Amino acid sequence: MNDGVMAPPVRDLADQLARRLFEADPATGSALGLREYDPLLPDLSTAAQAQLAVDLADIDSRAASLEPASADEHITRRVIRSACD
């Protein structure tokens, strides 16, 4: 619960990355207990893999442009960029 407080942009981007990765590999989401991914199967097509690469490049670019406000946000940004590599 966020009590009306907005999450920092780095946190929002990390959430977007996690959702995108779980869409690409729903079994990982299921394994982590996220039941909304249970009925899904990965799209293993070349087009889906190409779109994932485009999406990860976009997330990486947005992460690179963020200015972390704390040490925690700096680490989160580094993790995002590493996951997109």
C-alpha positions as CSV (number, residue, x, y, z in Angstrom):
1,M,0.0,0.0,0.0
2,N,1.4,3.4,-1.0
3,D,-0.9,5.7,1.0
4,G,-1.0,8.1,-1.9
5,V,2.7,8.5,-2.0
6,M,4.2,8.2,-5.5
7,A,7.0,5.7,-5.9
8,P,10.4,7.1,-7.1
9,P,10.9,6.9,-10.9
10,V,13.7,4.3,-10.4
11,R,11.3,2.1,-8.5
12,D,8.6,2.5,-11.1
13,L,11.0,1.5,-13.8
14,A,12.2,-1.5,-11.8
15,D,8.5,-2.6,-11.5
16,Q,8.0,-2.1,-15.3
17,L,11.1,-4.2,-16.0
18,A,9.9,-7.0,-13.7
19,R,6.5,-7.1,-15.3
20,R,8.1,-7.2,-18.8
21,L,10.4,-10.0,-17.9
22,F,7.6,-12.0,-16.3
23,E,5.5,-11.5,-19.5
24,A,8.4,-12.9,-21.5
25,D,8.9,-15.8,-19.0
26,P,5.7,-16.3,-17.1
27,A,7.1,-19.5,-15.4
28,T,9.4,-17.3,-13.4
29,G,6.6,-15.1,-12.2
30,S,4.6,-18.3,-11.2
31,A,7.7,-19.7,-9.4
32,L,7.8,-16.5,-7.4
33,G,4.2,-16.9,-6.4
34,L,2.7,-14.4,-8.7
35,R,-0.4,-16.4,-9.6
36,E,-1.5,-14.1,-12.4
37,Y,1.3,-15.7,-14.5
38,D,0.1,-19.3,-13.8
39,P,-2.0,-19.7,-17.0
40,L,0.4,-18.0,-19.3
41,L,3.0,-19.6,-21.7
42,P,6.0,-17.8,-23.1
43,D,5.9,-16.6,-26.7
44,L,9.1,-18.1,-28.1
45,S,8.7,-16.6,-31.6
46,T,11.5,-14.6,-33.2
47,A,9.2,-11.6,-33.3
48,A,8.5,-11.8,-29.5
49,Q,12.2,-12.1,-28.8
50,A,12.9,-9.1,-31.0
51,Q,10.2,-7.1,-29.2
52,L,11.7,-8.1,-25.8
53,A,15.1,-6.8,-27.0
54,V,13.5,-3.5,-28.1
55,D,11.6,-3.2,-24.8
56,L,14.8,-3.9,-22.7
57,A,16.8,-1.3,-24.7
58,D,14.0,1.2,-24.0
59,I,14.0,0.5,-20.3
60,D,17.8,0.6,-20.2
61,S,17.8,4.0,-21.9
62,R,15.2,5.4,-19.5
63,A,17.3,4.0,-16.5
64,A,20.4,5.7,-17.9
65,S,18.6,9.1,-17.9
66,L,17.4,8.9,-14.3
67,E,19.2,10.7,-11.5
68,P,19.0,8.5,-8.4
69,A,18.1,10.4,-5.2
70,S,19.7,7.9,-2.8
71,A,22.2,5.1,-2.6
72,D,19.3,2.6,-2.8
73,E,18.0,4.2,-6.0
74,H,21.6,4.1,-7.4
75,I,21.8,0.4,-6.8
76,T,18.3,-0.2,-8.2
77,R,19.3,1.7,-11.4
78,R,22.4,-0.4,-11.7
79,V,20.4,-3.6,-11.3
80,I,17.9,-2.5,-13.9
81,R,20.7,-1.6,-16.4
82,S,22.4,-4.9,-15.7
83,A,19.2,-6.9,-16.3
84,C,18.7,-5.1,-19.6
85,D,22.1,-5.9,-20.8
